Amino acid sequence: MLAVLGIKPAEVRKPDIDETPLKGETPRVYCNRITAAKSSALPAGTNEIILCADTTVAIGRQILGKPANSDEARLFLKKLAGRRHKVITSVSVKNSKNVWQKDVVSVVKMKRLSQQEIDEYLATDDWQGKAGGYGIQGPAGAFIPWISGSYPAIMGLPLVETINLLQAAGLPSRKSP
C-alpha cells in the first residue's frame, strides 16, 4: 500500500506486543490502543519516521480479530454473512519528537454466503492473518456488494490519512510527474 504513495520503507520491523482485547474494550478503543502500543514498542531515531497500523473488524461491540484456524475463520464468516459490520483502521506515525494517530471507520456489507462459498474461500487460505477472517482485496471481495468509507482503510491502510500523518512527521511531499 505504501508503494501506491510512492514510498519504499527502509526497513520493516514487527513490534512484539500483546494484541489481546481488554475486558469490555470497544472495537475502536481496542484498535487505537493496539496501534499506539505498536508505535510505543518501536523507538524512532533521529531523522527516522515510524508508521504503525492496526485493522479491526467488529460486529457491534464484538471484536473479530485474526482467526487462529480455519474453524474460527468459518465462524467469523458465518457471523458476517448477510450483515453490515465495521472495519476500523488506526494509523500511527512518529518521529523522534512527536506521535500522530488517526483512525478511520468504514461500514462493510457482506452478502449471504452459502456453505460452498465459505468452504471454497477457506480453501484459498486467504483468510489467514486477516482481521475478521477475510481480505476485501482478495477472493472475499466477491462477497462485498457495498461499502461506506475508505476502501484502502478496509484493506489495512487509509491512504489519505497516512500521507497526511507522514507529511506532519516531516516526510517530504512527492514531486508531481
Buried (B, 14 or more C-beta within 10 A) or exposed (E): BBEEBEBEEEEEEEEEBEEEBEEEBBBBBBBBBBBBBBBBBBEBEEEBBBBBBBBBBBBEEEBBBBBEEBEBBBBBBEBBBEEEBBBBBBBBBBBBEEBBBBBBBBEBBBBEBEEEBBEEBBEEEBBBEBBBBBBBBBBBBEBBEEBEBBBBBBBBBBBEBBBBBBBBBBBEEEEEE
